[in-house]
Amino acid sequence: PLSEIAVPLDHTRFYLLGQLEYYLSSQNLAQDFFLRKQMDSRGWIPIALLASFRRVRQLTPDAALVHEVLLLSTIVEVIGEHVRMGSGEWRQFVLPDAPASTVEVSELAGTEAEAEAAEGECEEGEEEDEDDEVEFVISKEVGQPWVSAS
């Protein structure tokens, strides 16, 4: 596992944590189109889906144990029956046609909840600010400002 756990884990939990963290790693998601197709618009994946994977079932048939082990991880987020990559890394793997998230923002804790709530606060008719930096360039030939996104 990638998470540093303060208490020793039994054999099953140790290998299960490693397998689950691998499934939710950048290394795996860069090539795992099937798992990316299962993500909603906020990167959430049903824990039951991960529990159904062959390698996970070889370690345990107990979906509750899968949920418990995911809660031990320091690199994923768990809300109810859903899990996603932590630290906002999930954003780069969500597909453009992902279904709208059904995971309640109010269930999130701390700044992550505030950040996600702020995403939806844009008034009707207003555009959200883009993250792109805008550079203004004055053309010597025409004397007009030109805008280019960088």
Phi and psi in degrees as a GROMACS rama.xvg file:
@    title "Ramachandran Plot"
@    xaxis  label "Phi"
@    yaxis  label "Psi"
@TYPE xy
-84.341  -26.2229  LEU-2
-72.928  141.576  SER-3
-91.8344  117.16  GLU-4
-105.625  129.589  ILE-5
-71.0528  -30.1824  ALA-6
-105.588  147.634  VAL-7
-67.7644  143.464  PRO-8
-105.847  148.685  LEU-9
-69.1215  167.35  ASP-10
-52.1306  -48.864  HIS-11
-62.7256  -49.7931  THR-12
-63.209  -39.1597  ARG-13
-60.7011  -51.9106  PHE-14
-71.3285  -33.5387  TYR-15
-64.6751  -44.3405  LEU-16
-60.8766  -43.8062  LEU-17
-61.1903  -42.9604  GLY-18
-66.8058  -44.9252  GLN-19
-65.9284  -41.1898  LEU-20
-66.2427  -33.6926  GLU-21
-63.8294  -46.0639  TYR-22
-56.133  -34.7683  TYR-23
-98.5395  16.8367  LEU-24
-89.4124  157.154  SER-25
-59.1204  -39.4566  SER-26
-57.3211  -45.0334  GLN-27
-76.285  -46.4108  ASN-28
-66.4987  -21.9455  LEU-29
-63.2815  -24.2834  ALA-30
-121.43  -9.0719  GLN-31
-95.3172  83.0217  ASP-32
-65.9555  -34.3883  PHE-33
-58.7793  -48.9573  PHE-34
-66.4158  -37.3599  LEU-35
-64.0919  -34.3194  ARG-36
-68.1125  -20.6434  LYS-37
-84.5867  -12.3355  GLN-38
-72.2246  144.775  MET-39
-88.6637  -173.267  ASP-40
-66.1718  -13.3303  SER-41
-114.608  18.7072  ARG-42
82.3601  3.9057  GLY-43
-76.3126  139.197  TRP-44
-125.831  136.782  ILE-45
-63.4577  131.83  PRO-46
-61.4062  -34.526  ILE-47
-58.7654  -32.9127  ALA-48
-64.5534  -49.1735  LEU-49
-61.5921  -38.572  LEU-50
-65.0931  -22.1515  ALA-51
-85.2522  -10.5961  SER-52
-66.4241  143.193  PHE-53
-54.2887  -48.4996  ARG-54
-64.7311  -33.7898  ARG-55
-70.5087  -44.3937  VAL-56
-63.1561  -29.8635  ARG-57
-66.4174  -30.0742  GLN-58
-83.8875  -39.0402  LEU-59
-161.097  139.26  THR-60
-87.6566  -1.58023  PRO-61
-89.3163  104.766  ASP-62
-64.0129  -30.7279  ALA-63
-65.2671  -35.75  ALA-64
-67.8687  -38.6498  LEU-65
-59.3733  -46.0848  VAL-66
-61.135  -46.2656  HIS-67
-59.4787  -44.3553  GLU-68
-67.0802  -38.8679  VAL-69
-61.4927  -33.115  LEU-70
-66.8271  -21.9958  LEU-71
-76.769  -22.4376  LEU-72
-68.0517  141.777  SER-73
-99.8836  0.103175  THR-74
-114.573  -0.283941  ILE-75
-125.024  162.453  VAL-76
-112.203  137.587  GLU-77
-123.294  126.451  VAL-78
-130.516  117.848  ILE-79
55.6666  -120.861  GLY-80
-103.466  24.8901  GLU-81
-128.245  154.018  HIS-82
-138.923  152.12  VAL-83
-152.095  167.415  ARG-84
-60.9056  146.651  MET-85
-88.3278  177.851  GLY-86
57.3338  27.0821  SER-87
72.2671  3.47373  GLY-88
-62.5903  -24.1236  GLU-89
-59.4791  -27.9563  TRP-90
-56.3779  -37.8011  ARG-91
-73.184  -11.8974  GLN-92
-108.617  -8.68019  PHE-93
-70.0111  131.318  VAL-94
-79.2286  149.93  LEU-95
-57.9225  -30.1171  PRO-96
-99.0622  20.7673  ASP-97
-62.4268  142.105  ALA-98
-66.4937  153.628  PRO-99
-59.274  143.542  ALA-100
-69.0589  139.746  SER-101
-107.127  -0.924492  THR-102
-77.5361  126.445  VAL-103
-70.3994  127.561  GLU-104
-61.9867  -33.9927  VAL-105
-63.4268  -17.3474  SER-106
-79.4424  -17.2327  GLU-107
-76.9054  154.043  LEU-108
-108.73  151.426  ALA-109
64.8431  -146.193  GLY-110
-67.066  -27.0054  THR-111
-62.0586  -41.7142  GLU-112
-65.2927  -42.5844  ALA-113
-63.5643  -41.5735  GLU-114
-64.6564  -42.5164  ALA-115
-71.5816  -35.363  GLU-116
-66.4606  -37.7356  ALA-117
-65.7082  -28.2243  ALA-118
-60.8897  -31.8482  GLU-119
-97.5353  6.09178  GLY-120
-85.0499  2.93045  GLU-121
-67.9254  126.852  CYS-122
-66.9154  154.844  GLU-123
-60.5875  134.033  GLU-124
90.9737  -17.8318  GLY-125
-88.4268  152.103  GLU-126
-100.403  146.637  GLU-127
-75.2016  148.44  GLU-128
-66.2555  137.515  ASP-129
-84.2227  152.368  GLU-130
-80.3291  -14.1186  ASP-131
-66.5254  142.067  ASP-132
-81.9932  144.252  GLU-133
-110.861  131.367  VAL-134
-115.138  128.062  GLU-135
-96.9143  131.591  PHE-136
-125.695  129.963  VAL-137
-95.1684  123.324  ILE-138
-81.6057  129.123  SER-139
-68.5623  -32.802  LYS-140
-70.6978  -44.8172  GLU-141
-104.714  -25.3498  VAL-142
77.4703  16.9513  GLY-143
-104.631  146.139  GLN-144
-76.1908  137.56  PRO-145
-118.027  142.08  TRP-146
-108.956  131.652  VAL-147
-132.097  135.376  SER-148
-84.6699  135.08  ALA-149
